[in-house]
Each structure stands twice: as structure tokens, then as C-alpha cells.
């Protein structure tokens, strides 16, 4: 075994874009949680989470109001990309970060840092748009799941192509998203749920659709597969 083998890290470093997104989500949550516990910010900090939801969360009726008024103020448009950084609590944020680190790493290693940012924010925006159009739910949409579900979509596309090249059933590629949706359905039936799954599924679909454009030669392979059908 060469000296170079001994010097190789046991764990491959995470793509910088993934690290930056994870730190942003974690940092915001730590600050809000600390304020809620009275550790920083004084008495006013107890309401930071609600204030963050009001100021940075996405509200479906907002789209209709902006279209009717034909005005698109920057602070309101910015909600499309700020809502993924506001969460219901520490556990919610950590779950998003776990998905981001695991699946964002795969996308970053396959396509680069720019692709990570494109998938994250494109899926967040698309998820919010579909959520607004289909639900009109006045409750705020918050949390990074619509964005990280985009990485699940990218991962699914990679599996879909891989299984096709091996001559295996490509339906297996959708096992992960099927399992996640089943878990959400069960939890919703048992404890009641929201319509956030509309944004999350939309984020998944956008991630799946974006991946052929991000992968070198991916669109060519996709068109070849479609012609074979």
C-alpha cells in the first residue's frame, strides 16, 4: 500500500455549497431556539420564531394578491427563497439537514456546487408556486423539505438511469420517495397533517426534471431512452 493510500481521508469532504446551506439552516435555527429559551435577545426573543414565520415564511394568498395588484415587492418575492431556512423547531431543522447532507452530497459530487444551489432554490421556488396554486392554504409554508426533496428527485433520476442501463426495473428508483410519502400519509392519518406535502412532492418532481439538464450527456441519454419506447 502506497503512502498516498494512507493519506486519503476516511470520509470524503462535503461539497462547499452543501456545507454552506446546512450551516445557514443550522445557524438560523440555533439563534431562534436560543432566543425562545431566553438565552439571547431578552424578552422579545421569545417571539422570534413567530416573527420569522411572518417575515420570511411563504404565504399562498400572497401570490394572488401580488398578481391582482400587478406589484411584486422584493421583500415579498424573497419569501420564495427564505422560507426553507425557517423551521417549526430544532428537530424539524435537523431532519432537513440530514437529508441535505446525505443527498446534497451526491448531487454535489456528481454535478458540482452550482448544481446544488440550482436544485435547492429551484425546487423551493417551484414547490411554493405549486403549493400556492393548488392549495391556497393561508398557513405559512416553512422549512427546507420542498428544497431537499429536489435532491431526492435528482437521486431518483440517477438511479432510474442506472437501472435502465443495467436492464433492471426502473420503478425501483422510486422506492425512497414512495416510502417517504407513505410515512407522511400514515402520520397525517394518525396525528393530522398539513398540505406541505404538495410543495414537497413538487420539489421532488422539479429535482427529477432538472437533473438531465445538469448532467453532462444526461438529456441525450434521456431522449434516447424515450425514443426506444
C-alpha positions as CSV (number, residue, x, y, z in Angstrom):
1,X,0.0,0.0,0.0
2,X,1.4,3.4,-1.0
3,X,1.9,6.4,1.2
4,X,-0.9,8.2,-0.9
5,X,-3.3,5.4,0.2
6,X,-2.6,6.1,3.9
7,X,-3.1,9.8,3.3
8,X,-6.6,9.5,1.8
9,X,-9.4,10.8,4.1
10,X,-11.7,8.2,5.6
11,X,-14.7,10.4,4.7
12,X,-14.9,12.4,1.5
13,X,-15.4,16.1,2.3
14,X,-18.8,17.6,1.7
15,X,-19.2,19.9,-1.3
16,X,-18.9,23.6,-0.1
17,X,-22.4,24.5,-1.3
18,X,-23.9,21.7,0.8
19,X,-21.9,22.8,3.9
20,X,-23.0,26.5,3.3
21,X,-26.7,25.6,3.1
22,X,-26.5,23.3,6.1
23,X,-24.7,25.9,8.2
24,X,-27.2,28.6,7.2
25,X,-30.2,26.4,8.2
26,X,-28.5,25.3,11.5
27,X,-27.4,28.8,12.3
28,X,-30.8,30.3,11.9
29,X,-32.4,27.5,14.0
30,X,-29.8,27.8,16.8
31,X,-30.4,31.6,17.0
32,X,-34.2,31.2,17.1
33,X,-34.1,28.3,19.5
34,X,-31.7,30.2,21.8
35,X,-34.0,33.2,21.7
36,X,-37.0,31.1,22.5
37,X,-35.3,29.7,25.6
38,X,-34.3,33.2,26.8
39,X,-30.6,32.6,26.3
40,X,-30.2,35.6,23.9
41,X,-32.1,38.6,22.8
42,X,-34.0,39.3,26.0
43,X,-37.8,39.0,26.4
44,X,-38.5,39.9,22.8
45,X,-36.6,36.9,21.5
46,X,-39.2,34.5,22.8
47,X,-41.4,35.5,19.8
48,X,-38.6,35.3,17.2
49,X,-39.9,32.1,15.6
50,X,-43.4,33.5,15.0
51,X,-41.9,36.8,13.8
52,X,-39.6,34.8,11.4
53,X,-42.6,32.9,10.1
54,X,-44.4,36.2,9.4
55,X,-41.5,37.9,7.9
56,X,-39.8,35.1,5.9
57,X,-42.3,32.3,5.5
58,X,-44.2,31.8,2.3
59,X,-48.0,32.6,2.2
60,X,-50.0,31.2,-0.7
61,X,-52.5,34.1,-0.8
62,X,-49.6,36.4,-1.3
63,X,-49.2,35.3,-4.9
64,X,-52.8,36.1,-5.8
65,X,-52.5,39.5,-4.1
66,X,-49.3,40.4,-6.0
67,X,-50.8,39.3,-9.3
68,X,-54.0,41.2,-8.7
69,X,-52.1,44.4,-7.7
70,X,-49.5,43.9,-10.5
71,X,-46.8,44.7,-8.0
72,X,-44.0,42.4,-6.9
73,X,-42.2,44.0,-3.9
74,X,-38.7,42.5,-3.4
75,X,-39.3,41.6,0.3
76,X,-42.4,39.6,-0.6
77,X,-40.8,37.9,-3.7
78,X,-37.8,37.0,-1.5
79,X,-40.0,34.7,0.6
80,X,-39.7,32.1,-2.2
81,X,-36.1,31.6,-1.1
82,X,-36.2,32.5,2.5
83,X,-38.9,30.1,3.8
84,X,-36.6,27.0,3.5
85,X,-34.4,28.4,6.3
86,X,-37.3,28.8,8.8
87,X,-38.5,25.7,10.7
88,X,-41.1,24.6,13.2
89,X,-38.4,23.6,15.7
90,X,-35.0,22.1,16.2
91,X,-36.0,18.5,15.2
92,X,-37.6,19.8,12.0
93,X,-34.4,21.6,11.1
94,X,-32.1,18.7,11.9
95,X,-34.2,16.3,9.7
96,X,-33.9,18.7,6.8
97,X,-30.1,19.0,7.4
98,X,-29.7,15.2,7.4
99,X,-31.4,14.9,4.0
100,X,-29.4,17.8,2.7
101,X,-26.0,16.4,3.8
102,X,-26.8,12.9,2.5
103,X,-28.4,13.6,-0.8
104,X,-26.9,17.0,-1.5
105,X,-23.5,15.4,-1.2
106,X,-24.4,13.0,-4.0
107,X,-25.6,15.8,-6.3
108,X,-22.6,18.0,-5.5
109,X,-20.1,15.2,-6.2
110,X,-21.9,14.3,-9.4
111,X,-22.6,17.7,-10.9
112,X,-20.8,20.4,-8.8
113,X,-21.6,23.1,-6.3
114,X,-23.6,25.3,-8.7
115,X,-25.9,22.3,-9.3
116,X,-26.5,22.0,-5.6
117,X,-27.7,25.6,-5.4
118,X,-29.7,25.4,-8.6
119,X,-31.6,22.3,-7.3
120,X,-32.1,23.7,-3.8
121,X,-33.5,27.0,-4.8
122,X,-35.3,26.0,-8.0
123,X,-37.2,23.2,-6.1
124,X,-38.0,25.6,-3.2
125,X,-39.5,28.1,-5.7
126,X,-41.4,25.6,-7.7
127,X,-42.7,23.9,-4.6
128,X,-44.0,27.2,-3.3
129,X,-45.7,28.1,-6.6
130,X,-47.5,24.7,-6.9
131,X,-48.4,24.9,-3.2
132,X,-50.0,28.3,-3.8
133,X,-51.7,27.3,-7.0
134,X,-53.2,24.1,-5.7
135,X,-54.0,24.7,-2.1
136,X,-54.4,28.4,-1.4
137,X,-53.7,27.5,2.2
138,X,-53.3,30.7,4.3
139,X,-51.0,29.0,6.7
140,X,-47.3,29.8,6.2
141,X,-45.2,27.3,4.3
142,X,-41.8,27.0,6.0
143,X,-39.0,24.5,6.2
144,X,-36.4,23.1,3.8
145,X,-38.2,19.9,2.8
146,X,-39.5,21.2,-0.6
147,X,-35.9,22.1,-1.4
148,X,-34.3,18.9,-0.2
149,X,-36.9,16.8,-1.8
150,X,-35.4,18.1,-5.0
151,X,-32.2,16.2,-4.1
152,X,-34.3,13.1,-3.7
153,X,-35.6,13.8,-7.2
154,X,-32.1,14.1,-8.5
155,X,-31.0,10.9,-6.7
156,X,-34.1,9.1,-8.1
157,X,-33.2,10.2,-11.7
158,X,-29.6,8.9,-11.3
159,X,-31.0,5.5,-10.0
160,X,-33.6,5.5,-12.9
161,X,-30.8,5.9,-15.5
162,X,-28.5,3.4,-13.7
163,X,-31.2,0.7,-13.5
164,X,-32.1,1.3,-17.1
165,X,-28.5,0.8,-18.2
166,X,-28.3,-2.4,-16.3
167,X,-31.6,-3.7,-17.7
168,X,-33.2,-3.7,-14.3
169,X,-36.7,-2.5,-13.3
170,X,-36.5,1.3,-13.3
171,X,-39.5,1.5,-11.0
172,X,-37.2,0.6,-8.1
173,X,-35.7,4.1,-8.4
174,X,-38.9,5.5,-6.9
175,X,-38.7,3.4,-3.7
176,X,-37.4,6.2,-1.5
177,X,-40.0,8.8,-2.5
178,X,-42.7,6.2,-2.2
179,X,-41.6,5.3,1.3
180,X,-41.5,8.9,2.4
181,X,-44.9,9.7,1.0
182,X,-46.3,6.5,2.7
183,X,-44.8,7.6,6.1
184,X,-46.4,11.1,5.6
185,X,-49.7,9.6,4.8
186,X,-49.6,7.4,8.0
187,X,-48.6,10.3,10.2
188,X,-51.2,12.5,8.7
189,X,-53.9,9.9,9.3
190,X,-52.8,9.4,12.9
191,X,-51.9,12.9,14.0
192,X,-53.4,15.2,11.4
193,X,-51.3,16.8,8.7
194,X,-50.8,19.9,6.6
195,X,-50.7,20.3,2.8
196,X,-47.0,20.8,2.9
197,X,-46.6,17.5,1.1
198,X,-47.9,19.3,-2.1
199,X,-44.8,21.5,-2.1
200,X,-42.5,18.6,-1.2
201,X,-43.8,16.4,-4.0
202,X,-43.5,19.3,-6.4
203,X,-39.9,19.9,-5.2
204,X,-39.2,16.2,-5.9
205,X,-40.6,16.4,-9.4
206,X,-38.6,19.6,-10.2
207,X,-35.4,17.9,-9.0
208,X,-36.1,14.9,-11.1
209,X,-36.8,17.1,-14.2
210,X,-33.8,19.3,-13.6
211,X,-31.2,16.6,-13.3
212,X,-31.0,15.7,-17.1
213,X,-30.1,19.4,-17.7
214,X,-27.4,19.3,-15.0
215,X,-25.8,16.0,-16.0
216,X,-23.3,16.1,-19.0
217,X,-25.0,14.0,-21.7
218,X,-28.0,13.4,-19.4
219,X,-30.5,14.9,-21.8
220,X,-29.1,12.9,-24.7
221,X,-29.5,9.6,-22.7
222,X,-33.0,10.6,-21.7
223,X,-34.1,11.3,-25.3
224,X,-32.5,8.0,-26.4
225,X,-34.5,6.1,-23.8
226,X,-37.7,7.8,-24.8
227,X,-37.2,7.0,-28.5
228,X,-36.7,3.4,-27.6
229,X,-40.2,3.4,-26.0
